[in-house]
Amino acid sequence: MCEDKNAIGEHTAFYDECRDDARLDEWVATFTEDRVFELGGAPDTVGPEALHAMITAMTTVGFVHMTLNHRIAVTGDIARFVGREFAPDVGLRGRPQWW
């Protein structure tokens, strides 16, 4: 089970790096076949085309993403990851402007 949890942590880091580096096709590919992006208070984003459109619109914002407080539960072949995301604005000069 520790190997599974480590693999999920590595996958999450890759997910954040792809998004921050504007490697959009790679970011979309980090999702499973059913591809659903859930964000509390917003409609679900479903499918690769919708995910690509969403992340394309978000890349101009200028954030660096860090996923914190990982909780990974593995039951048989199912793993559930819950974490908090910290995304400071890097601003026009590339320096973090924490909020």
C-alpha positions in Angstrom: 0.0 0.0 0.0 2.9 2.4 0.7 4.0 2.0 -3.0 0.5 2.9 -4.1 0.5 6.0 -1.9 3.9 7.1 -3.1 2.8 6.7 -6.8 -0.2 8.9 -6.1 2.0 11.5 -4.6 4.3 11.4 -7.6 1.4 11.6 -9.9 0.0 14.7 -8.1 3.4 16.4 -8.3 3.5 15.7 -12.1 -0.1 17.0 -12.4 0.9 20.3 -10.7 4.1 20.7 -12.8 2.3 20.1 -16.1 -0.3 22.7 -15.2 2.2 25.3 -14.1 4.5 24.7 -17.1 1.6 25.0 -19.5 2.1 21.4 -20.7 -1.7 21.2 -21.2 -1.9 17.9 -23.2 0.2 16.2 -20.5 -2.0 17.7 -17.8 -5.2 16.4 -19.4 -3.6 13.0 -19.7 -3.1 12.8 -15.9 -6.8 12.1 -15.6 -8.5 8.7 -15.8 -10.7 7.8 -18.8 -13.8 9.2 -17.2 -12.0 12.6 -16.7 -13.9 14.7 -14.2 -12.5 17.8 -12.6 -14.5 18.6 -9.4 -14.1 22.0 -7.7 -16.5 22.8 -4.9 -19.1 25.4 -5.9 -18.4 25.1 -9.6 -19.9 22.7 -12.2 -17.9 19.6 -12.9 -15.7 19.7 -15.9 -16.1 16.4 -17.8 -14.1 15.0 -20.7 -10.8 15.8 -22.3 -12.0 18.6 -24.5 -13.7 20.4 -21.6 -10.6 19.9 -19.4 -8.3 21.3 -22.1 -10.5 24.3 -22.6 -10.6 24.9 -18.8 -6.9 24.6 -18.3 -6.1 26.8 -21.4 -8.2 29.6 -19.8 -6.5 29.2 -16.5 -2.9 29.2 -17.7 -2.9 33.0 -18.1 -3.5 33.6 -14.4 0.1 33.0 -13.3 0.0 30.7 -10.4 2.4 28.1 -8.9 0.4 25.2 -7.5 1.4 23.2 -4.5 -0.8 20.3 -3.2 -0.7 20.0 0.5 -2.3 17.9 3.3 -2.4 14.7 1.3 -4.9 12.1 2.5 -4.8 8.9 0.4 -7.1 6.0 1.2 -6.5 2.8 -0.7 -9.2 0.1 -0.7 -8.6 -2.8 -3.0 -8.1 -1.3 -6.5 -9.6 2.0 -5.6 -7.6 5.0 -4.3 -9.1 8.3 -3.2 -6.9 11.3 -2.9 -7.9 14.4 -1.0 -5.7 17.4 -0.6 -5.6 21.1 -0.3 -4.2 23.3 -3.0 -2.1 26.4 -2.4 -1.6 28.5 -5.5 0.3 31.8 -4.8 0.2 34.4 -7.5 3.7 34.7 -9.0 3.0 38.2 -10.3 4.5 39.9 -13.2 8.1 39.7 -12.0 7.9 35.9 -11.2 8.2 36.4 -7.5 5.5 34.9 -5.2 2.9 37.2 -3.9 1.3 35.1 -1.2 -2.4 35.5 -0.5 
